[in-house]
Amino acid sequence: MINLSKPELPIFMQDEVTNKILKEVISIIPKGTNVYLVGGAVRNSVYYSLFGEKMRQRDYDILVIGDSPSFVQNVRSIGFIYGRIRRKRQV
């Protein structure tokens, strides 16, 4: 359980390297654009807060609302690979 008097980082930001990378990504989000973590990172954080066990984190699924072309260009410029799910029933 998270102690509200002493805020803790979500499990996906506790690793020093991951924390640094995610802060860099946050710094390049275009003005007026919102980026949300969805999927596995959120599930893993909830699972950790409930059971105290870390789950394997392979990637970070995101939802971008706003200037997504600029955001994609920005993350590619710092070395990220941007991909989309390409399945018949998922986008």
All heavy atoms as an XYZ file, in Angstrom:
737
protein
N       0.835     -1.182      0.000
C       0.000      0.000      0.000
C       0.877      1.242      0.000
O       1.887      1.287      0.668
C      -0.910     -0.038      1.213
C      -1.848      1.129      1.302
S      -3.296      0.640      2.246
C      -4.537      0.893      1.039
N       0.483      2.241     -0.756
C       1.268      3.475     -0.844
C       0.999      4.342      0.379
O      -0.143      4.587      0.757
C       0.919      4.250     -2.132
C       1.353      3.430     -3.349
C       1.570      5.620     -2.146
C       0.985      4.036     -4.673
N       2.067      4.800      1.009
C       1.975      5.680      2.162
C       1.793      7.106      1.646
O       2.701      7.680      1.046
C       3.257      5.542      2.998
C       3.250      6.431      4.219
O       2.398      7.297      4.387
N       4.226      6.196      5.087
N       0.618      7.710      1.876
C       0.335      9.038      1.338
C       1.185     10.126      1.973
O       1.389     11.176      1.386
C      -1.154      9.366      1.491
C      -2.095      8.453      0.714
C      -3.534      8.833      0.980
C      -1.798      8.507     -0.772
N       1.682      9.906      3.190
C       2.539     10.909      3.827
C       3.948     10.892      3.232
O       4.703     11.834      3.387
C       2.601     10.696      5.337
O       3.206      9.455      5.616
N       4.310      9.816      2.552
C       5.617      9.690      1.904
C       5.388      9.139      0.498
O       5.402      7.927      0.288
C       6.523      8.757      2.699
C       7.907      8.614      2.097
C       8.723      7.620      2.879
C      10.015      7.352      2.129
N      10.682      6.158      2.601
N       5.167     10.033     -0.476
C       4.881      9.556     -1.834
C       5.992      8.667     -2.379
O       7.170      8.915     -2.136
C       4.778     10.844     -2.655
C       4.559     11.934     -1.665
C       5.202     11.473     -0.383
N       5.596      7.613     -3.066
C       6.541      6.687     -3.659
C       6.404      6.724     -5.173
O       5.334      7.002     -5.694
C       6.261      5.271     -3.168
C       6.412      5.113     -1.675
C       5.972      3.744     -1.193
O       5.770      2.849     -2.026
O       5.826      3.577      0.021
N       7.470      6.418     -5.857
C       7.407      6.324     -7.306
C       6.644      5.074     -7.704
O       6.752      4.042     -7.049
C       8.819      6.252     -7.895
C       9.658      7.517     -7.812
C      11.073      7.217     -8.297
C       9.046      8.630     -8.629
N       5.889      5.142     -8.797
C       5.271      3.917     -9.309
C       6.359      2.893     -9.621
O       7.494      3.262     -9.920
C       4.574      4.371    -10.598
C       4.525      5.846    -10.532
C       5.623      6.293     -9.626
N       6.014      1.630     -9.583
C       6.999      0.561     -9.775
C       7.767      0.720    -11.083
O       8.954      0.468    -11.149
C       6.328     -0.829     -9.674
C       7.379     -1.952     -9.673
C       5.325     -1.050    -10.775
C       8.279     -1.990     -8.488
N       7.088      1.196    -12.147
C       7.770      1.309    -13.433
C       8.761      2.466    -13.475
O       9.491      2.616    -14.437
C       6.761      1.413    -14.590
C       5.786      2.555    -14.459
C       6.121      3.827    -14.868
C       4.526      2.327    -13.955
C       5.229      4.861    -14.751
C       3.612      3.358    -13.848
C       3.968      4.629    -14.240
N       8.808      3.318    -12.439
C       9.781      4.410    -12.396
C      10.819      4.226    -11.296
O      11.646      5.094    -11.087
C       9.068      5.752    -12.222
C       8.297      6.185    -13.447
S       7.691      7.861    -13.325
C       9.193      8.802    -13.600
N      10.793      3.114    -10.593
C      11.734      2.922     -9.496
C      13.139      2.579     -9.965
O      14.104      2.904     -9.280
C      11.205      1.857     -8.538
C      10.011      2.359     -7.756
C       9.478      1.337     -6.791
O      10.026      0.250     -6.636
N       8.399      1.681     -6.119
N      13.270      1.951    -11.096
C      14.584      1.662    -11.650
C      15.217      2.974    -12.114
O      14.594      3.759    -12.828
C      14.445      0.695    -12.832
C      15.762      0.460    -13.520
O      16.606     -0.257    -12.941
O      15.949      1.002    -14.633
N      16.447      3.228    -11.706
C      17.118      4.500    -11.986
C      17.205      4.810    -13.490
O      16.941      5.927    -13.915
C      18.519      4.482    -11.369
C      19.226      5.807    -11.427
C      20.584      5.753    -10.730
O      20.717      5.057     -9.701
O      21.504      6.409    -11.235
N      17.571      3.828    -14.288
C      17.696      4.037    -15.734
C      16.331      4.324    -16.356
O      16.176      5.258    -17.151
C      18.366      2.819    -16.410
C      18.364      2.960    -17.917
C      19.786      2.640    -15.892
N      15.329      3.530    -15.982
C      13.979      3.736    -16.499
C      13.460      5.109    -16.104
O      12.870      5.823    -16.921
C      13.029      2.637    -15.975
O      13.556      1.373    -16.346
C      11.634      2.803    -16.524
N      13.684      5.499    -14.866
C      13.246      6.806    -14.379
C      13.850      7.917    -15.228
O      13.155      8.845    -15.648
C      13.644      6.955    -12.909
C      13.077      8.196    -12.283
O      13.331      9.300    -12.749
N      12.327      8.025    -11.217
N      15.134      7.821    -15.505
C      15.821      8.842    -16.311
C      15.223      8.908    -17.726
O      14.972      9.994    -18.253
C      17.312      8.521    -16.387
C      18.110      9.513    -17.179
C      19.581      9.114    -17.240
C      20.311     10.085    -18.138
N      21.520      9.549    -18.692
N      14.990      7.758    -18.334
C      14.447      7.714    -19.694
C      13.039      8.288    -19.726
O      12.708      9.107    -20.602
C      14.462      6.267    -20.237
C      15.898      5.810    -20.460
C      13.649      6.154    -21.523
C      16.052      4.317    -20.706
N      12.191      7.879    -18.786
C      10.820      8.386    -18.776
C      10.760      9.889    -18.524
O       9.944     10.593    -19.111
C       9.978      7.623    -17.757
C       9.691      6.163    -18.117
C       8.947      5.467    -16.990
C       8.931      6.039    -19.421
N      11.648     10.412    -17.685
C      11.712     11.868    -17.469
C      12.118     12.583    -18.756
O      11.612     13.659    -19.066
C      12.672     12.210    -16.337
C      12.090     11.925    -14.975
C      13.061     12.294    -13.869
C      12.434     12.039    -12.519
N      13.332     12.339    -11.413
N      13.034     11.977    -19.522
C      13.441     12.564    -20.798
C      12.265     12.582    -21.774
O      12.036     13.575    -22.462
C      14.616     11.794    -21.388
C      15.188     12.425    -22.636
C      16.433     11.722    -23.145
O      16.845     10.687    -22.580
O      17.000     12.220    -24.137
N      11.515     11.493    -21.816
C      10.341     11.429    -22.692
C       9.329     12.493    -22.279
O       8.775     13.197    -23.129
C       9.700     10.023    -22.678
C       8.356     10.022    -23.379
C      10.643      9.016    -23.332
N       9.087     12.635    -20.986
C       8.147     13.647    -20.503
C       8.578     15.038    -20.959
O       7.748     15.857    -21.367
C       8.024     13.575    -18.965
C       7.286     12.299    -18.571
C       7.325     14.812    -18.401
C       7.370     11.958    -17.094
N       9.878     15.296    -20.953
C      10.379     16.629    -21.310
C      10.193     16.971    -22.788
O      10.260     18.142    -23.156
C      11.857     16.766    -20.920
O      12.684     16.055    -21.832
N       9.952     15.971    -23.652
C       9.813     16.251    -25.085
C       8.372     16.115    -25.587
O       8.133     16.140    -26.791
C      10.754     15.364    -25.933
C      10.433     13.888    -25.749
C      12.216     15.661    -25.626
C      11.182     12.969    -26.687
N       7.422     16.023    -24.659
C       6.016     15.997    -25.067
C       5.648     17.391    -25.561
O       5.861     18.377    -24.852
C       5.105     15.581    -23.890
C       5.422     14.147    -23.451
C       3.625     15.722    -24.275
C       4.708     13.724    -22.180
N       5.110     17.494    -26.793
C       4.750     18.818    -27.318
C       3.691     19.508    -26.459
O       2.847     18.847    -25.841
C       4.181     18.500    -28.712
C       4.710     17.157    -29.058
C       4.857     16.434    -27.758
N       3.747     20.819    -26.440
C       2.776     21.618    -25.701
C       1.368     21.288    -26.189
O       1.143     21.136    -27.385
C       3.065     23.098    -25.935
C       2.714     23.988    -24.811
C       3.171     25.387    -25.074
C       3.690     25.929    -23.767
N       4.157     27.270    -23.844
N       0.436     21.138    -25.275
C      -0.941     20.850    -25.630
C      -1.211     19.389    -25.934
O      -2.300     19.028    -26.349
N      -0.207     18.536    -25.750
C      -0.340     17.103    -26.014
C      -0.308     16.357    -24.685
O       0.476     16.682    -23.796
C       0.805     16.611    -26.923
O       0.728     17.311    -28.159
C       0.726     15.114    -27.184
N      -1.164     15.361    -24.555
C      -1.192     14.522    -23.358
C      -0.804     13.101    -23.740
O      -1.264     12.586    -24.755
C      -2.587     14.513    -22.727
C      -2.959     15.867    -22.186
O      -2.231     16.457    -21.395
N      -4.094     16.381    -22.615
N       0.048     12.500    -22.918
C       0.495     11.128    -23.148
C       0.160     10.324    -21.895
O       0.517     10.715    -20.784
C       2.013     11.072    -23.440
C       2.471      9.640    -23.631
C       2.347     11.918    -24.669
N      -0.541      9.211    -22.096
C      -0.975      8.372    -20.989
C      -0.392      6.975    -21.129
O      -0.372      6.416    -22.218
C      -2.503      8.253    -20.979
C      -3.197      9.576    -20.844
C      -3.617     10.283    -21.972
C      -3.440     10.132    -19.590
C      -4.254     11.503    -21.857
C      -4.077     11.355    -19.469
C      -4.482     12.036    -20.601
O      -5.112     13.245    -20.478
N       0.076      6.425    -20.013
C       0.478      5.023    -19.991
C      -0.777      4.177    -19.918
O      -1.700      4.482    -19.153
C       1.344      4.713    -18.771
C       2.786      5.137    -18.818
C       3.449      4.885    -17.470
C       3.538      4.416    -19.912
N      -0.823      3.133    -20.704
C      -1.948      2.201    -20.688
C      -1.384      0.790    -20.697
O      -0.192      0.581    -20.896
C      -2.891      2.414    -21.906
C      -3.527      3.788    -21.866
C      -2.151      2.226    -23.223
N      -2.214     -0.187    -20.493
C      -1.796     -1.575    -20.645
C      -0.925     -2.087    -19.524
O      -1.172     -1.856    -18.346
N       0.136     -2.787    -19.921
C       0.963     -3.547    -18.996
C       1.616     -2.752    -17.886
O       1.690     -3.227    -16.747
N       2.104     -1.552    -18.158
C       2.771     -0.763    -17.114
C       1.798     -0.422    -15.992
O       2.153     -0.486    -14.808
C       3.369      0.513    -17.702
N       0.588     -0.091    -16.360
C      -0.431      0.235    -15.361
C      -0.815     -1.030    -14.585
O      -0.874     -1.034    -13.357
C      -1.666      0.879    -16.020
C      -2.754      1.147    -14.999
C      -1.273      2.164    -16.751
N      -1.067     -2.111    -15.313
C      -1.400     -3.389    -14.667
C      -0.300     -3.805    -13.692
O      -0.576     -4.194    -12.557
C      -1.587     -4.481    -15.724
C      -1.855     -5.865    -15.124
C      -1.474     -7.011    -16.045
N      -0.075     -6.946    -16.411
C       0.369     -7.065    -17.675
N      -0.466     -7.262    -18.676
N       1.658     -6.995    -17.930
N       0.949     -3.719    -14.134
C       2.064     -4.123    -13.285
C       2.158     -3.270    -12.026
O       2.481     -3.775    -10.950
C       3.377     -4.068    -14.057
C       3.429     -5.087    -15.170
O       2.529     -5.913    -15.329
N       4.471     -5.022    -15.975
N       1.884     -1.974    -12.142
C       1.924     -1.089    -10.974
C       0.827     -1.434     -9.983
O       1.053     -1.466     -8.772
C       1.781      0.371    -11.407
O       2.922      0.773    -12.096
N      -0.370     -1.688    -10.496
C      -1.482     -2.064     -9.614
C      -1.179     -3.402     -8.942
O      -1.359     -3.557     -7.728
C      -2.816     -2.117    -10.398
C      -3.916     -2.724     -9.548
C      -3.197     -0.724    -10.881
N      -0.686     -4.352     -9.700
C      -0.350     -5.675     -9.159
C       0.698     -5.540     -8.057
O       0.580     -6.142     -6.991
C       0.154     -6.585    -10.279
C       0.341     -8.017     -9.845
C      -0.718     -8.919     -9.915
C       1.564     -8.476     -9.377
C      -0.564    -10.241     -9.520
C       1.731     -9.787     -8.974
C       0.665    -10.670     -9.052
O       0.832    -11.962     -8.649
N       1.724     -4.722     -8.309
C       2.778     -4.529     -7.314
C       2.221     -3.889     -6.042
O       2.568     -4.289     -4.933
C       3.905     -3.675     -7.890
C       5.025     -3.446     -6.911
C       5.966     -4.444     -6.666
C       5.135     -2.255     -6.218
C       6.989     -4.257     -5.752
C       6.156     -2.057     -5.301
C       7.082     -3.053     -5.073
O       8.085     -2.868     -4.164
N       1.348     -2.869     -6.209
C       0.798     -2.209     -5.024
C      -0.093     -3.147     -4.211
O      -0.184     -3.020     -3.001
C       0.048     -0.933     -5.409
O      -1.143     -1.231     -6.089
N      -0.731     -4.104     -4.873
C      -1.601     -5.048     -4.174
C      -0.846     -6.223     -3.556
O      -1.142     -6.647     -2.437
C      -2.677     -5.590     -5.126
C      -3.724     -4.598     -5.612
C      -4.611     -5.244     -6.661
C      -4.554     -4.080     -4.441
N       0.129     -6.766     -4.301
C       0.765     -8.013     -3.885
C       2.257     -7.892     -3.565
O       2.869     -8.853     -3.117
C       0.562     -9.086     -4.969
C      -0.889     -9.336     -5.269
C      -1.440     -8.900     -6.461
C      -1.705     -9.993     -4.365
C      -2.780     -9.118     -6.752
C      -3.041    -10.220     -4.639
C      -3.581     -9.776     -5.830
N       2.859     -6.726     -3.856
C       4.276     -6.531     -3.555
C       5.222     -7.336     -4.427
O       6.378     -7.519     -4.080
N       4.731     -7.831     -5.561
C       5.561     -8.611     -6.473
C       5.720     -7.871     -7.799
O       4.745     -7.398     -8.373
C       4.911     -9.973     -6.747
C       4.822    -10.860     -5.537
C       4.121    -12.172     -5.845
O       4.147    -12.603     -7.014
O       3.534    -12.749     -4.925
N       6.966     -7.798     -8.279
C       7.231     -7.160     -9.564
C       6.878     -8.111    -10.702
O       7.145     -9.309    -10.615
C       8.700     -6.765     -9.688
C       9.110     -5.667     -8.756
C      10.562     -5.297     -8.990
C      10.986     -4.207     -8.027
N      12.369     -3.800     -8.248
N       6.305     -7.552    -11.751
C       6.033     -8.315    -12.961
C       6.986     -7.819    -14.047
O       7.428     -6.668    -14.020
C       4.583     -8.122    -13.403
C       3.571     -8.655    -12.406
S       1.872     -8.396    -12.925
C       1.708     -9.676    -14.156
N       7.298     -8.669    -14.987
C       8.211     -8.331    -16.075
C       7.634     -7.192    -16.923
O       6.476     -7.218    -17.303
C       8.417     -9.562    -16.944
C       9.434     -9.386    -18.004
C       9.751    -10.731    -18.656
N      10.143    -10.485    -20.014
C       9.584    -11.005    -21.075
N       8.604    -11.862    -20.943
N      10.003    -10.713    -22.273
N       8.452     -6.184    -17.190
C       8.035     -5.041    -18.011
C       8.851     -5.045    -19.291
O      10.052     -4.845    -19.266
C       8.257     -3.740    -17.240
C       7.764     -2.510    -17.952
C       6.253     -2.435    -17.992
O       5.590     -2.656    -16.997
N       5.710     -2.147    -19.149
N       8.206     -5.297    -20.424
C       8.913     -5.348    -21.710
C       8.883     -4.014    -22.441
O       9.828     -3.640    -23.110
C       8.265     -6.382    -22.628
C       8.359     -7.778    -22.186
C       7.728     -8.669    -23.217
N       6.455     -8.087    -23.655
C       5.367     -8.757    -23.936
N       5.370    -10.057    -23.876
N       4.267     -8.173    -24.304
N       7.740     -3.350    -22.356
C       7.571     -2.122    -23.111
C       6.553     -1.234    -22.407
O       6.026     -1.600    -21.365
C       7.121     -2.421    -24.547
C       5.830     -3.230    -24.598
O       5.139     -3.358    -23.561
O       5.498     -3.731    -25.665
N       6.313     -0.080    -22.965
C       5.366      0.866    -22.404
C       4.369      1.249    -23.485
O       4.724      1.893    -24.469
C       6.092      2.106    -21.876
C       6.975      1.768    -20.707
C       8.295      1.375    -20.904
C       6.488      1.779    -19.418
C       9.094      1.021    -19.844
C       7.282      1.424    -18.342
C       8.583      1.047    -18.566
O       9.371      0.692    -17.521
N       3.136      0.812    -23.295
C       2.076      1.174    -24.230
C       1.550      2.545    -23.841
O       1.345      2.823    -22.649
C       0.933      0.152    -24.159
C       1.417     -1.257    -24.464
O       2.143     -1.420    -25.457
O       1.072     -2.183    -23.713
N       1.350      3.395    -24.839
C       0.902      4.752    -24.548
C      -0.267      5.146    -25.436
O      -0.464      4.593    -26.519
C       2.041      5.784    -24.723
C       2.582      5.752    -26.148
C       3.141      5.563    -23.699
C       3.553      6.873    -26.476
N      -1.020      6.112    -24.951
C      -2.076      6.758    -25.713
C      -1.671      8.213    -25.821
O      -1.388      8.859    -24.805
C      -3.414      6.618    -24.984
C      -4.571      7.454    -25.507
C      -4.968      7.005    -26.909
C      -5.753      7.376    -24.555
N      -1.605      8.741    -27.046
C      -1.209     10.129    -27.272
C      -2.429     10.895    -27.768
O      -3.037     10.522    -28.770
C      -0.064     10.240    -28.308
C       0.322     11.695    -28.537
C       1.141      9.430    -27.871
N      -2.763     11.964    -27.066
C      -3.864     12.830    -27.482
C      -3.273     14.210    -27.733
O      -2.733     14.837    -26.823
C      -4.966     12.888    -26.413
C      -5.543     11.491    -26.194
C      -6.063     13.880    -26.819
C      -6.564     11.390    -25.099
N      -3.353     14.645    -28.976
C      -2.794     15.944    -29.346
C      -1.888     15.791    -30.547
O      -2.216     15.094    -31.506
N      -0.739     16.431    -30.487
C       0.199     16.473    -31.609
C       1.035     15.196    -31.654
O       2.223     15.191    -31.352
C       1.084     17.708    -31.482
C       1.942     17.955    -32.711
O       1.893     17.142    -33.658
O       2.678     18.962    -32.713
N       0.393     14.092    -32.049
C       1.112     12.817    -32.057
C       2.239     12.761    -33.087
O       3.276     12.172    -32.798
C       0.160     11.640    -32.226
O      -0.577     11.746    -33.398
N       2.105     13.376    -34.284
C       3.251     13.336    -35.210
C       4.518     13.972    -34.623
O       5.611     13.422    -34.763
C       2.759     14.106    -36.437
C       1.270     13.954    -36.406
C       0.928     13.985    -34.934
N       4.372     15.100    -33.935
C       5.548     15.733    -33.322
C       6.098     14.893    -32.182
O       7.315     14.783    -32.010
C       5.200     17.129    -32.800
O       4.950     17.992    -33.878
N       5.210     14.292    -31.395
C       5.665     13.445    -30.301
C       6.457     12.260    -30.838
O       7.538     11.940    -30.339
C       4.489     12.967    -29.446
C       4.905     12.047    -28.338
C       5.604     12.534    -27.239
C       4.633     10.693    -28.394
C       6.004     11.680    -26.214
C       5.032      9.833    -27.388
C       5.713     10.331    -26.293
N       5.931     11.615    -31.875
C       6.624     10.467    -32.477
C       7.986     10.905    -33.007
O       8.998     10.235    -32.792
C       5.767      9.818    -33.588
C       6.579      8.793    -34.365
C       4.524      9.182    -32.997
N       8.040     12.035    -33.675
C       9.304     12.556    -34.195
C      10.281     12.811    -33.044
O      11.468     12.474    -33.142
C       9.054     13.844    -34.976
C      10.296     14.445    -35.571
C       9.988     15.733    -36.345
O       8.840     16.134    -36.485
N      11.021     16.373    -36.838
N       9.784     13.372    -31.944
C      10.644     13.661    -30.795
C      11.208     12.393    -30.160
O      12.394     12.337    -29.839
C       9.876     14.462    -29.738
C       9.550     15.868    -30.192
O      10.044     16.350    -31.207
N       8.678     16.529    -29.454
N      10.374     11.384    -29.973
C      10.883     10.166    -29.333
C      11.818      9.397    -30.264
O      12.775      8.785    -29.809
C       9.766      9.245    -28.773
C       9.042      9.913    -27.633
C       8.816      8.780    -29.826
N      11.546      9.454    -31.554
C      12.478      8.824    -32.499
C      13.834      9.528    -32.468
O      14.874      8.876    -32.600
C      11.907      8.847    -33.913
C      10.848      7.808    -34.145
C      10.369      7.842    -35.557
N       9.468      6.731    -35.827
C       8.654      6.679    -36.847
N       8.616      7.660    -37.731
N       7.870      5.639    -37.026
N      13.819     10.843    -32.281
C      15.075     11.605    -32.286
C      15.972     11.247    -31.105
O      17.178     11.475    -31.153
C      14.798     13.110    -32.301
O      14.331     13.555    -31.038
N      15.400     10.695    -30.034
C      16.227     10.285    -28.889
C      16.434      8.770    -28.853
O      16.903      8.229    -27.862
C      15.673     10.799    -27.545
C      14.282     10.235    -27.243
C      15.677     12.317    -27.500
C      13.787     10.523    -25.835
N      16.058      8.083    -29.951
C      16.402      6.674    -30.088
C      15.293      5.671    -29.850
O      15.545      4.472    -29.860
N      14.078      6.130    -29.632
C      12.977      5.195    -29.422
C      12.481      4.636    -30.740
O      12.561      5.277    -31.776
C      11.794      5.885    -28.718
C      11.930      5.904    -27.228
C      12.781      6.802    -26.618
C      11.209      5.029    -26.442
C      12.911      6.834    -25.248
C      11.328      5.051    -25.068
C      12.182      5.956    -24.470
N      11.925      3.438    -30.652
C      11.277      2.818    -31.800
C       9.785      2.907    -31.550
O       9.281      2.494    -30.506
C      11.704      1.337    -31.942
C      13.201      1.263    -32.197
C      10.913      0.656    -33.041
C      13.765     -0.138    -32.123
N       9.084      3.487    -32.496
C       7.647      3.671    -32.372
C       6.951      2.616    -33.209
O       7.317      2.392    -34.353
C       7.267      5.069    -32.864
C       5.788      5.339    -32.924
C       5.080      5.662    -31.782
C       5.104      5.256    -34.129
C       3.729      5.916    -31.828
C       3.745      5.505    -34.188
C       3.061      5.836    -33.036
O       1.726      6.075    -33.093
N       5.980      1.950    -32.645
C       5.279      0.916    -33.395
C       3.796      0.945    -33.112
O       3.342      1.521    -32.139
N       3.068      0.346    -33.993
C       1.628      0.203    -33.815
C       1.287     -1.275    -33.891
O       1.943     -2.023    -34.596
C       0.860      0.923    -34.916
C       0.992      2.411    -34.854
C       0.138      3.024    -35.916
N       0.310      4.467    -35.881
C      -0.419      5.296    -36.547
N      -1.380      4.859    -37.329
N      -0.210      6.586    -36.454
N       0.225     -1.627    -33.191
C      -0.261     -3.004    -33.302
C      -0.904     -3.140    -34.664
O      -1.717     -2.313    -35.069
C      -1.290     -3.304    -32.190
C      -0.636     -3.225    -30.819
C      -1.947     -4.681    -32.407
C      -1.612     -3.344    -29.664
N      -0.527     -4.147    -35.379
C      -1.083     -4.366    -36.711
C      -1.755     -5.744    -36.759
O      -1.205     -6.706    -37.259
C      -0.001     -4.266    -37.760
C       0.496     -2.835    -37.948
C       1.626     -2.813    -38.954
N       2.268     -1.607    -39.343
C       2.437     -0.488    -38.697
N       1.952     -0.341    -37.532
N       3.094      0.538    -39.189
N      -2.943     -5.790    -36.200
C      -3.732     -7.010    -36.224
C      -5.105     -6.674    -36.797
O      -5.519     -5.517    -36.767
C      -3.888     -7.573    -34.807
C      -2.561     -7.963    -34.183
C      -2.776     -8.575    -32.796
N      -1.497     -8.719    -32.133
C      -1.263     -8.361    -30.892
N      -2.224     -7.846    -30.155
N      -0.068     -8.520    -30.365
N      -5.804     -7.657    -37.275
C      -7.094     -7.415    -37.911
C      -8.071     -6.658    -37.003
O      -8.796     -5.795    -37.460
C      -7.730     -8.729    -38.359
C      -7.047     -9.348    -39.548
C      -7.749    -10.624    -39.960
C      -7.022    -11.225    -41.160
N      -7.665    -12.451    -41.612
N      -8.069     -6.986    -35.720
C      -9.053     -6.402    -34.816
C      -8.465     -5.402    -33.825
O      -9.152     -4.992    -32.889
C      -9.782     -7.513    -34.073
C     -10.675     -8.332    -34.973
C     -11.411     -9.381    -34.159
N     -12.517    -10.023    -34.769
C     -12.524    -10.772    -35.857
N     -11.434    -10.930    -36.535
N     -13.615    -11.364    -36.291
N      -7.230     -5.005    -33.973
C      -6.622     -4.057    -33.042
C      -5.830     -2.999    -33.804
O      -5.189     -3.293    -34.796
C      -5.667     -4.770    -32.091
C      -6.344     -5.689    -31.122
C      -5.330     -6.379    -30.244
O      -4.485     -7.102    -30.739
N      -5.416     -6.153    -28.958
N      -5.880     -1.794    -33.302
C      -5.068     -0.706    -33.848
C      -4.429      0.014    -32.678
O      -5.056      0.265    -31.678
C      -5.924      0.297    -34.655
C      -5.090      1.474    -35.120
C      -6.568     -0.399    -35.836
